[in-house]
Amino acid sequence: MADISFSSRAYSKIILHATKYPHCALNGLLLAKQKNKSDSKSVELRIEDAIPLFHICLHVSPMAEIALTMVDQLATSKGLIIAGYYLANENLSDLSTDKPAHRIADKIAENYGNGLLVVIDNREITFGMNSSPLRVSQFMDGKWKLKDVTDITYDKGIIHTNALYNLFKAKQYRNLIDFDNHLDNISLDWQNRKLNKIIDEAVEKYK
């Protein structure tokens, strides 16, 4: 069994992506470090970062292949691996996953055994969130299994403190760059290095 945790940066970027495009379906990738526990067979899955992909044409193969290649190169350079896929649907109450999403998630799971498939519950994204809107499934025993919320941990305080609220208040979601933005203007940084720093500083200030 795997213990799953999300860094403040990864969690914040997923939420900010959904906040920037509340009227769109969108998707992205999760980058992780894997740490084998010496005293058991379990694996700790730590999601270190999230890379926003698309909000216009989610499953256009050439664009997706370019993005996946670039993200894989970035992950390798940082000692990380693509370990999951996240999405939000256009319909506010839709928590389903379509076939193209499953194809990408299944491919990730082939390369990373206990990969994640995360659906954002848009109804739960508010300024005063006190619980995570992420619905996390993990590939185990050949199938995707929904994890209980108690199996998922987040960096201390990211959901319950003022950090995310203040990112909302400052409208930092406007500064988030996904691959659709980057492909429209290649000078825009899809790695979101500036936003990463802003998130890290906000979390440090309010934790």
C-alpha positions as CSV (number, residue, x, y, z in Angstrom):
1,M,0.0,0.0,0.0
2,A,1.2,3.5,-0.7
3,D,1.3,6.6,1.5
4,I,0.4,9.7,-0.7
5,S,1.4,13.2,0.1
6,F,1.2,16.5,-1.8
7,S,3.6,19.4,-1.4
8,S,2.1,22.9,-0.9
9,R,3.5,23.9,-4.3
10,A,1.9,21.0,-6.2
11,Y,-1.5,21.4,-4.4
12,S,-1.6,25.2,-4.8
13,K,-0.8,25.0,-8.6
14,I,-3.5,22.4,-9.2
15,I,-6.1,24.6,-7.4
16,L,-4.9,27.8,-9.1
17,H,-5.1,26.1,-12.5
18,A,-8.7,25.2,-11.9
19,T,-9.4,28.7,-10.5
20,K,-8.0,30.4,-13.6
21,Y,-10.2,28.4,-15.9
22,P,-13.4,27.6,-14.0
23,H,-15.4,27.4,-17.3
24,C,-13.0,24.9,-18.9
25,A,-12.0,21.3,-18.7
26,L,-8.3,21.2,-18.0
27,N,-5.5,18.8,-17.2
28,G,-1.9,18.5,-15.9
29,L,0.8,16.2,-14.7
30,L,2.1,15.4,-11.3
31,L,5.8,15.0,-10.5
32,A,7.0,12.8,-7.7
33,K,9.8,11.4,-5.7
34,Q,9.5,7.8,-4.7
35,K,11.0,6.7,-1.4
36,N,11.2,3.0,-0.4
37,K,10.6,2.5,3.3
38,S,13.4,0.3,4.7
39,D,11.1,-1.3,7.3
40,S,8.3,-2.4,5.0
41,K,7.2,-3.1,1.5
42,S,5.1,0.0,1.2
43,V,6.1,3.0,-0.9
44,E,5.8,6.6,0.0
45,L,4.6,8.6,-2.9
46,R,5.4,12.3,-2.5
47,I,4.0,14.7,-5.2
48,E,6.5,17.5,-5.3
49,D,5.2,19.6,-8.2
50,A,2.3,19.9,-10.7
51,I,2.7,20.9,-14.3
52,P,-0.4,22.5,-15.8
53,L,-1.0,21.3,-19.4
54,F,-4.1,22.3,-21.3
55,H,-7.4,24.1,-21.0
56,I,-8.5,24.3,-24.7
57,C,-7.8,21.1,-26.6
58,L,-6.9,18.6,-23.9
59,H,-6.2,15.6,-26.0
60,V,-4.7,16.8,-29.3
61,S,-2.0,14.2,-29.7
62,P,0.9,16.2,-31.2
63,M,0.6,18.9,-28.6
64,A,0.2,16.4,-25.8
65,E,3.3,14.5,-27.0
66,I,5.4,17.6,-27.1
67,A,4.3,18.6,-23.6
68,L,4.9,15.1,-22.2
69,T,8.4,15.0,-23.7
70,M,9.3,18.4,-22.3
71,V,7.9,17.6,-18.9
72,D,9.7,14.3,-18.8
73,Q,13.0,16.1,-19.5
74,L,12.3,18.6,-16.8
75,A,11.4,15.8,-14.3
76,T,14.6,13.9,-15.1
77,S,16.7,17.0,-14.6
78,K,15.3,17.4,-11.1
79,G,15.4,13.8,-10.1
80,L,11.7,13.4,-10.4
81,I,9.3,11.2,-12.3
82,I,5.9,11.8,-13.9
83,A,3.7,9.9,-11.4
84,G,0.2,11.2,-12.0
85,Y,-2.3,13.0,-14.1
86,Y,-4.9,15.5,-12.9
87,L,-8.0,16.9,-14.5
88,A,-11.1,19.0,-14.0
89,N,-14.2,18.7,-16.1
90,E,-16.2,21.6,-17.8
91,N,-19.4,20.6,-16.0
92,L,-19.2,21.8,-12.4
93,S,-20.5,18.5,-10.9
94,D,-18.8,16.1,-13.3
95,L,-16.3,13.9,-11.6
96,S,-15.9,11.4,-14.4
97,T,-12.8,10.5,-16.4
98,D,-13.0,10.1,-20.1
99,K,-11.2,7.5,-22.3
100,P,-8.4,9.9,-23.4
101,A,-7.7,10.8,-19.8
102,H,-7.5,7.1,-18.9
103,R,-5.1,6.4,-21.8
104,I,-2.7,9.0,-20.5
105,A,-3.1,7.9,-16.9
106,D,-2.7,4.2,-17.9
107,K,0.5,5.1,-19.8
108,I,1.9,6.9,-16.7
109,A,1.0,3.8,-14.6
110,E,2.9,1.6,-17.0
111,N,6.0,3.6,-16.3
112,Y,5.3,4.3,-12.6
113,G,3.5,1.4,-10.9
114,N,1.4,3.2,-8.4
115,G,0.5,6.2,-10.5
116,L,-2.2,8.7,-9.5
117,L,-5.3,9.9,-11.4
118,V,-6.7,13.0,-9.7
119,V,-10.1,14.6,-10.4
120,I,-10.8,18.1,-9.1
121,D,-14.2,18.6,-7.6
122,N,-14.9,22.1,-8.8
123,R,-17.8,22.6,-6.4
124,E,-15.5,22.6,-3.5
125,I,-13.1,25.3,-4.6
126,T,-13.9,28.4,-2.6
127,F,-12.0,31.2,-0.9
128,G,-12.6,29.6,2.5
129,M,-11.8,26.0,1.7
130,N,-11.2,23.8,4.7
131,S,-10.9,20.5,2.9
132,S,-9.2,19.3,-0.3
133,P,-11.3,19.2,-3.5
134,L,-9.0,16.5,-4.9
135,R,-10.4,13.0,-5.6
136,V,-7.4,10.8,-5.8
137,S,-7.3,7.3,-7.4
138,Q,-4.3,5.1,-7.5
139,F,-3.4,2.3,-9.9
140,M,-3.2,-0.8,-7.8
141,D,-3.6,-4.5,-8.6
142,G,-4.3,-3.7,-12.3
143,K,-7.0,-1.2,-11.7
144,W,-7.7,2.4,-10.6
145,K,-8.9,2.5,-7.0
146,L,-10.3,5.6,-5.3
147,K,-8.3,6.5,-2.2
148,D,-10.0,7.4,1.1
149,V,-9.4,11.0,2.0
150,T,-7.6,9.8,5.2
151,D,-5.0,8.2,3.0
152,I,-4.0,11.5,1.5
153,T,-1.9,14.0,3.3
154,Y,-0.9,17.6,2.5
155,D,1.9,19.8,3.7
156,K,1.0,21.1,7.1
157,G,-1.5,23.9,6.9
158,I,-1.8,24.4,3.2
159,I,-5.6,23.7,3.2
160,H,-6.3,25.3,6.6
161,T,-4.2,28.4,6.7
162,N,-4.2,31.8,5.0
163,A,-1.6,30.9,2.3
164,L,-4.0,29.7,-0.4
165,Y,-6.6,32.4,0.6
166,N,-4.0,35.1,0.1
167,L,-2.9,33.6,-3.3
168,F,-6.5,33.8,-4.3
169,K,-6.9,37.3,-3.0
170,A,-3.8,38.5,-4.9
171,K,-5.2,36.8,-8.0
172,Q,-2.1,34.8,-8.5
173,Y,-4.0,32.3,-10.7
174,R,-3.7,35.0,-13.4
175,N,0.1,34.4,-13.4
176,L,-0.2,30.6,-13.8
177,I,1.1,29.5,-17.2
178,D,-0.1,26.2,-18.8
179,F,1.0,24.7,-22.1
180,D,-1.8,26.3,-24.0
181,N,-0.5,29.7,-22.9
182,H,3.1,28.7,-23.7
183,L,2.2,27.5,-27.2
184,D,0.4,30.8,-27.9
185,N,3.4,32.7,-26.7
186,I,6.6,30.7,-26.2
187,S,8.2,33.4,-24.1
188,L,5.7,32.4,-21.3
189,D,7.3,30.1,-18.8
190,W,5.4,26.8,-18.6
191,Q,7.6,25.8,-15.7
192,N,6.1,28.6,-13.6
193,R,9.3,29.5,-11.9
194,K,8.1,32.9,-10.8
195,L,4.8,31.5,-9.5
196,N,6.6,28.7,-7.7
197,K,8.6,31.3,-5.8
198,I,5.5,33.3,-4.9
199,I,3.7,30.1,-3.7
200,D,6.7,29.0,-1.6
201,E,7.0,32.5,0.0
202,A,3.2,32.6,0.8
203,V,3.4,29.1,2.4
204,E,6.4,30.0,4.4
205,K,4.7,33.2,5.6
206,Y,1.5,31.6,6.7
207,K,2.4,28.2,7.8
